[in-house]
Amino acid sequence: MYSVKKNNETKQPQSLEEKLEEIREYLQQEMVLNLSFVDRLEKEIDDARLQILDKDETIIRLQAQLQECRQANEGTRQLINKLLNDISNYQKDISWYKRTFEERSLLGIVKDKFFRKRSSADK
């Protein structure tokens, strides 16, 4: 195909070998760079996985705390409702005592006792 002179024959294979060596070295460098890049990416992936696990654990812990707070809140709400009911009953009792002992006359008290005894005797 090519007509090559003897002087060029020795020079050309050497040049071809040098080029192949340069290509091989370049490919090795690229491979080393790519491997280091892959290693760095794998480390970043591992770090991201650890962060995800930490976040999952935090979410689970916070959900448990939230449930505890909801239960405590429900208990507190029930206690408040009971106390409000007790206050209402005490207010009714106080109102009855006021009506009975402060606002009624002695004659009204005697009359109530008399009619209560009479109506209970009729039954």
Sequence and secondary structure as in RCSB ss.txt:
>XXXX:A:sequence
MYSVKKNNETKQPQSLEEKLEEIREYLQQEMVLNLSFVDRLEKEIDDARLQILDKDETIIRLQAQLQECRQANEG
TRQLINKLLNDISNYQKDISWYKRTFEERSLLGIVKDKFFRKRSSADK
>XXXX:A:secstr
     HHHHHHHHHHHHHHHHHHHHHHHHHHHHHHHHHHHHHHHHHHHHHHHHHHHHHHHHHHHHHHHHHHHHHH
HHHHHHHHHHHHHHHHHHHHHHIIIIIIS HHHHHHHHHHHHHHHHH 
